[in-house]
Amino acid sequence: MLLKRLITVIVSAIIILLVACRPSPAPSSAQMPEVTQTKAVITQAPEDPFTPSPSALPPTVTTTPPPPTSTPRPTFTPTAIPDDLSITDENIQLYPVPFIFSGDRVTFQIQPHVPDSITVSDITVEIFLDNQTISNKTLGSRNLAGQAEGIFTWIWDTTGQPGDHEIRVVLDGQDTIQEGDENQSNNETSFIVEVRRAGERPLAERDATWVTAETDCCDVYALTRTAAYRDLPELLEAVEMAVAQAAIRLHEEPDSRLDVFFIDRTIGQGGFAGSEMVATYVDRPYATGNLHELLVHEAVHVIDRQFAPQRTKFLAEGVAVWASGGHYKSEDLNERAAALLELDRFIPLSQLVEDFYPLQHEIGYLQAGAFVTYLIDQFGWPTFADFYSNTSADDATTEMQALDLNLQTYYNVSLSDIETEWLHYLQSLSPNANEVLDLETTIRFYDTIRRYQKLYDPSAHYLQAWLPHPHEVRKEGNPADLTRHPQSEINITLEVMFQAVDASMKTSDYNRANVMLDSIDRILDKSGAFSDPFSANYLQIVRTATDFGYQVQEIDLQGDVATVLATTSSGIHLTELELQRRRGDWILTSK
């Protein structure tokens, strides 16, 4: 796996250095940590995974219409739910996830319903632990999805407190808010949290410590007993290459050393950046794309703050995609955007700029990257750099108006006119059928991943995730904030299936990729039931390997033979296993 990653990093860097500046659904409820992990269920015996079978499809439900009646049925008008400040236990997520062990310092993520008429920072939040106040502050702001949110970090030290505890959360306890909070009775919720014994903590966490390594550009951090720690020498080279590319593309050297953290869990699309870079590096990377593009993208977000500290989110993400040479991989952004038009999925810029993060992620980032590419190709980097560094959300009432104003200032053209010109250019291109199919499958792939995250790992969803500052985690929090995540058999099985989809897409086998996505959709539709032969094979392979003490990280399933990469509960080294299907059962044949 590491060799494949390194080859991808090297090839991507060579391509970009040679080409240089070429033209280039509803939020789910947060799950409480005491929820029992879901047990996957096989509802059909496995068969050949790619042999069509009518029995593999969900049953057809036939409904009988009601008998005719001479009395008309009354028409009911649903009662409107008042737009009232309120909270339920589903609005609260505790970290680390999915379980809390004695010794953890717990963070509370509170996301109540807050009407637009109420200023979020005016709402007090009092948190009680077993009837004792442990925090009494206000909500913070709205997150990327526009959801009101408060993050109360590490306010509960659970050391020596195994057992059940009552949590109670009260909004606006003094009833100071009147308009938008007419019903005070729904401002409070309570629930029970289990703190597990310290001895039940996963082995990999028990002695986890931070290690630091230095490169010419960066200080790189990883936790012991993680994939990043195992592969740290190679990751140092990857970081150097990525930061060098970001600096070349931006014509800007970092003015200080960069901090790079590799974390052992998937959050969002695999990375985020503020004053430091954070990148997912795991053995089961089901949602992160190529490592090289990810690192360049996040490095751009750190370096461009030096000359564009107030840049708008649409332009910031567009520049990061442009500088990386693609979103998840090296790709021609012009051809990719033209393929988007073929799919009739283009989002008008006036809408995209105003509501960037909540809209479909892959489409938004692609359009932003392609738009930046068009401006740089047509007018050059110096003009774009001036435009980029001086465009701020504070320039006008809305970000769309700010973009329009600065386009007129630096390019003498309105947003509407430049969008028309850009669309004419894209319509002149002729993306091949493979490009269109790749984009269509990619959008579906990530939409399905986010659906999985909402159901089985909500804290990984990019609009829901808590993105802690890693230096603060090192000083005050738990290493588990950046490593612990749901790992029940349904999580493992679905994640290796997503990896298999990605592998098929990389070989342009879109038919196989979509067959697998159909299978995953059925699992999600049926509350975790593996109801077709294809998915049932994956689940049986995971169970067989687990019975022998392995945790599956990757499955290459070819007919009756499966090649599996796995780790053990106490180790970080990958082991290759071979399993064969014999008389309907998967048998471990080598290890």
SVG drawing of the C-alpha trace seen along z (x, -y; Angstrom):
<svg xmlns="http://www.w3.org/2000/svg" viewBox="-71 -49 87 76">
<polyline fill="none" stroke="black" stroke-width="0.4" points="0.0,0.0 2.8,-2.4 4.6,-1.6 1.4,-2.5 1.1,-5.8 4.7,-6.7 4.4,-6.0 1.3,-8.2 3.1,-11.0 6.2,-10.9 4.2,-10.6 1.9,-13.4 4.8,-15.7 6.6,-14.9 3.5,-15.6 2.8,-18.9 6.4,-20.1 6.6,-19.3 3.2,-20.9 3.7,-23.9 0.9,-26.3 -1.2,-24.4 -4.8,-25.3 -5.4,-23.4 -28.5,-15.5 -30.3,-16.8 -27.8,-16.8 -28.0,-13.7 -28.4,-13.6 -25.2,-13.3 -24.8,-9.9 -24.2,-9.6 -21.0,-7.8 -22.8,-5.1 -24.7,-3.8 -23.9,-0.1 -22.0,0.5 -24.1,1.8 -23.8,5.5 -24.0,6.1 -26.4,8.8 -26.2,11.1 -29.6,11.6 -28.6,13.8 -26.0,16.5 -23.0,15.3 -22.7,16.1 -20.3,14.9 -20.2,11.1 -20.6,10.2 -23.1,12.8 -26.5,11.2 -29.1,12.8 -32.7,11.7 -32.6,12.7 -29.8,10.2 -32.2,7.3 -34.4,5.9 -37.9,7.5 -40.6,5.7 -43.4,4.5 -46.9,4.5 -49.5,2.3 -53.2,2.8 -55.2,-0.4 -57.9,-1.1 -61.5,-0.2 -63.6,-3.0 -65.8,-4.9 -68.5,-7.4 -67.4,-9.6 -64.5,-11.9 -61.5,-11.6 -60.9,-14.8 -57.9,-16.9 -55.5,-17.6 -53.2,-20.6 -50.0,-19.7 -49.4,-21.9 -46.4,-24.1 -43.4,-23.5 -42.7,-26.9 -39.3,-28.4 -38.3,-28.3 -34.9,-28.0 -34.7,-24.3 -32.4,-21.4 -32.6,-17.6 -30.0,-15.0 -29.5,-14.4 -28.0,-17.9 -25.1,-16.9 -21.9,-15.0 -19.3,-14.1 -15.7,-13.5 -13.7,-11.3 -16.0,-9.0 -17.6,-6.6 -16.8,-5.6 -15.5,-7.3 -13.0,-5.6 -12.0,-6.6 -9.1,-9.1 -10.5,-10.9 -11.1,-14.6 -14.5,-15.1 -15.4,-17.8 -19.0,-18.8 -20.2,-19.8 -23.7,-21.5 -25.7,-22.2 -29.2,-23.3 -31.9,-24.8 -31.5,-28.5 -33.9,-30.8 -32.3,-33.3 -33.8,-36.1 -31.5,-35.2 -27.8,-36.1 -26.0,-32.8 -23.5,-34.3 -26.3,-35.6 -27.4,-32.1 -26.0,-30.8 -25.3,-27.1 -25.1,-25.5 -23.8,-21.9 -24.5,-19.8 -22.7,-16.6 -24.6,-14.6 -26.4,-17.9 -23.1,-19.8 -22.3,-22.7 -19.2,-22.0 -19.6,-24.8 -21.7,-27.9 -20.8,-29.8 -22.4,-31.0 -22.7,-29.4 -19.9,-30.3 -21.1,-30.9 -22.5,-29.1 -20.4,-26.3 -19.7,-25.6 -23.3,-24.4 -24.8,-27.4 -25.7,-25.4 -25.4,-27.2 -22.7,-25.6 -20.8,-25.7 -17.6,-23.7 -16.7,-23.2 -13.3,-21.6 -12.1,-19.1 -14.4,-20.4 -15.0,-17.0 -12.0,-15.0 -13.3,-11.4 -10.3,-10.1 -11.5,-7.6 -15.2,-8.0 -16.2,-4.7 -19.9,-4.0 -23.1,-5.9 -23.4,-9.6 -26.3,-12.0 -25.6,-14.9 -28.0,-17.9 -27.8,-20.8 -29.8,-24.0 -30.1,-26.9 -30.9,-30.4 -31.5,-29.4 -32.3,-32.9 -34.9,-33.3 -33.4,-36.5 -34.3,-35.7 -37.9,-36.4 -38.4,-36.7 -37.7,-33.3 -37.9,-31.5 -41.5,-31.5 -41.4,-27.9 -39.0,-27.7 -39.8,-24.1 -37.8,-22.7 -34.6,-24.5 -33.3,-21.6 -32.4,-18.0 -30.7,-15.2 -29.3,-11.8 -27.0,-9.1 -23.4,-8.6 -21.4,-5.5 -17.7,-5.9 -15.9,-2.7 -13.1,-1.4 -9.6,-2.5 -8.5,1.1 -10.9,1.4 -9.1,-1.3 -7.8,0.0 -4.2,1.2 -3.0,-1.2 -4.1,-4.1 -2.7,-3.0 0.8,-4.3 0.3,-6.6 2.7,-9.6 3.5,-12.4 6.7,-12.2 8.2,-15.1 10.4,-14.9 12.0,-17.8 12.4,-18.5 13.9,-21.5 10.4,-23.2 8.4,-21.7 7.9,-20.1 6.0,-16.9 4.0,-15.3 2.5,-11.8 1.4,-9.5 3.1,-6.3 1.2,-3.1 -0.2,-4.7 0.3,-4.2 1.9,-7.6 4.5,-6.7 5.3,-3.5 5.7,-5.3 7.2,-8.6 10.4,-8.6 8.4,-8.4 5.9,-11.0 8.7,-13.5 9.7,-13.3 6.1,-13.7 5.6,-16.8 8.8,-18.4 7.6,-17.8 4.1,-19.1 5.2,-22.3 7.7,-23.0 5.0,-22.7 2.6,-24.9 5.4,-27.6 6.2,-27.4 2.6,-27.7 1.9,-30.6 5.3,-32.4 5.6,-32.6 8.0,-30.9 6.8,-30.1 7.9,-32.8 8.3,-30.3 8.4,-26.6 5.1,-24.8 3.6,-22.4 2.1,-19.2 0.1,-16.8 -0.8,-13.3 -3.9,-11.9 -5.1,-8.4 -8.8,-8.9 -10.8,-10.2 -12.3,-13.7 -14.1,-15.2 -12.1,-14.6 -8.9,-14.0 -7.5,-17.3 -7.9,-20.8 -5.6,-23.7 -5.5,-26.9 -2.1,-28.0 -1.0,-24.3 -1.8,-21.5 -3.7,-18.4 -3.8,-15.3 -5.5,-12.0 -3.1,-9.1 -4.7,-5.7 -4.5,-2.2 -8.1,-2.2 -8.3,-5.6 -11.8,-5.4 -12.4,-9.1 -9.1,-11.0 -7.9,-10.8 -4.2,-11.0 -1.9,-12.0 0.2,-14.4 -2.8,-16.5 -4.1,-16.6 -0.8,-17.9 -0.4,-20.5 -4.0,-21.7 -3.5,-22.2 0.0,-23.7 -1.6,-26.3 -4.1,-27.2 -1.3,-28.0 1.1,-29.8 -1.5,-32.0 -2.4,-33.6 0.9,-35.5 -0.3,-37.6 -4.1,-37.0 -5.1,-36.8 -8.7,-37.9 -9.4,-35.8 -12.9,-34.5 -13.7,-30.8 -14.7,-30.3 -11.4,-31.8 -9.3,-30.2 -10.6,-26.7 -10.2,-27.4 -6.6,-28.5 -5.8,-25.3 -7.4,-23.1 -5.6,-24.9 -2.2,-24.8 -2.6,-21.1 -3.3,-20.3 -6.7,-18.8 -8.9,-18.0 -8.3,-14.4 -5.9,-13.6 -3.9,-15.2 -6.5,-16.2 -7.3,-18.8 -9.6,-21.2 -10.8,-22.7 -11.9,-19.3 -13.3,-18.4 -15.5,-21.5 -16.6,-20.9 -17.7,-17.4 -19.7,-19.0 -21.7,-20.9 -22.3,-17.7 -23.8,-16.3 -26.0,-19.4 -24.6,-19.7 -23.1,-23.2 -24.0,-25.5 -24.5,-29.2 -21.6,-31.2 -23.9,-33.6 -25.4,-30.7 -22.1,-28.8 -20.2,-31.8 -22.8,-32.6 -23.4,-29.1 -20.1,-27.4 -19.6,-24.7 -23.1,-23.3 -23.5,-22.7 -22.3,-19.5 -18.6,-19.4 -17.0,-17.9 -18.9,-20.2 -18.1,-23.3 -14.4,-22.6 -14.2,-21.7 -15.9,-24.9 -13.8,-27.0 -10.6,-25.4 -11.6,-25.7 -12.7,-29.3 -9.4,-30.3 -7.6,-28.4 -9.5,-30.4 -8.6,-33.7 -4.9,-32.8 -4.7,-31.4 -6.5,-34.4 -4.9,-37.3 -1.8,-35.9 -0.7,-35.2 0.3,-38.8 -3.1,-40.3 -4.8,-37.3 -2.5,-37.6 -3.5,-41.2 -7.2,-40.4 -6.9,-37.4 -5.1,-39.2 -7.4,-42.2 -10.8,-40.5 -12.4,-40.2 -15.9,-39.4 -15.8,-42.8 -15.7,-44.6 -19.5,-44.3 -22.7,-43.1 -22.3,-39.6 -19.4,-37.5 -21.0,-37.4 -21.1,-41.2 -17.5,-41.4 -16.4,-39.1 -18.3,-41.1 -16.9,-44.4 -13.3,-43.2 -13.7,-41.5 -14.7,-44.9 -11.8,-46.6 -9.0,-44.2 -10.5,-42.8 -12.9,-45.4 -15.7,-42.8 -18.7,-41.8 -19.2,-38.4 -22.1,-37.8 -20.1,-38.7 -17.0,-36.7 -19.1,-33.7 -20.7,-33.9 -17.3,-34.1 -16.0,-31.2 -19.0,-29.1 -18.6,-29.8 -15.0,-28.6 -16.0,-25.4 -18.7,-24.7 -16.0,-24.9 -14.2,-21.9 -15.1,-18.3 -14.5,-16.1 -14.4,-12.4 -17.0,-10.0 -14.6,-8.5 -14.0,-11.9 -17.8,-12.5 -18.3,-9.0 -15.4,-9.5 -16.8,-12.7 -20.3,-11.3 -19.1,-8.3 -16.8,-10.5 -19.8,-12.7 -21.9,-9.7 -19.0,-8.0 -18.5,-10.9 -22.2,-11.5 -22.5,-7.9 -19.5,-8.3 -21.2,-11.2 -24.4,-9.3 -22.4,-6.5 -20.7,-9.0 -24.1,-10.6 -25.4,-7.1 -22.3,-5.4 -19.6,-8.0 -21.3,-11.5 -18.3,-13.2 -16.3,-12.4 -18.7,-14.4 -17.1,-17.6 -20.1,-19.8 -20.5,-18.1 -16.9,-17.5 -15.1,-19.2 -11.7,-20.3 -9.5,-20.8 -6.3,-22.7 -3.7,-19.8 -1.2,-21.8 -4.0,-22.4 -4.8,-18.6 -1.2,-17.9 -1.2,-20.2 -4.7,-19.9 -6.7,-17.1 -6.6,-13.4 -4.6,-11.8 -7.8,-9.9 -9.4,-13.1 -7.4,-12.6 -7.3,-8.8 -10.3,-7.1 -13.3,-6.4 -16.0,-3.8 -14.5,-0.5 -17.4,2.0 -17.6,4.6 -20.1,2.5 -17.7,-0.4 -14.8,1.8 -16.8,3.6 -18.3,0.5 -14.9,-1.3 -13.1,1.5 -15.9,1.6 -15.5,-2.1 -11.8,-1.5 -12.7,1.1 -14.9,-1.4 -12.0,-3.8 -9.6,-1.2 -12.1,-0.4 -12.4,-4.1 -8.6,-4.4 -8.6,-1.6 -11.6,-3.3 -13.8,-0.3 -16.8,-2.5 -19.3,0.4 -17.8,2.3 -17.5,-0.8 -21.2,-1.6 -22.2,2.1 -20.4,1.7 -22.0,-1.6 -25.4,0.0 -24.6,2.6 -23.5,0.1 -26.7,-1.9 -28.7,1.2 -26.9,1.6 -27.6,-2.0 -31.2,-1.7 -31.8,1.4 -30.2,0.3 -27.0,2.2 -28.4,5.5 -26.0,7.0 -28.7,8.3 -26.9,9.1 -24.3,11.7 -21.6,9.1 -21.7,7.3 -22.2,10.5 -18.9,11.8 -17.1,8.7 -18.7,9.0 -17.8,12.7 -14.2,11.9 -14.0,9.3 -15.5,11.7 -13.1,14.5 -10.1,12.3 -11.4,10.9 -11.9,14.4 -8.1,14.9 -7.2,11.7 -6.8,9.3 -8.3,6.0 -9.0,5.7 -7.6,2.6 -8.1,3.5 -9.7,6.2 -8.9,7.1 -11.8,9.5 -11.4,11.4 -13.9,14.2 -13.3,16.9 -10.0,15.4 -9.5,12.4 -6.2,10.7 -6.4,8.9 -4.1,6.4 -4.6,6.4 -3.1,5.4 -3.4,6.9 -4.9,5.3 -1.5,4.8 0.6,4.0 0.8,1.4 2.5,3.5 0.5,4.7 0.2,8.4 -1.0,9.8 -3.6,12.6 -5.2,14.8 -8.7,16.2 -10.6,18.5 -14.2,19.2 -15.0,22.9 -18.6,24.2 -19.9,20.7 -17.5,20.1 -14.4,17.9 -11.4,19.8 -8.0,18.3 -5.5,20.1 -2.3,18.2 -0.9,15.6"/>
</svg>
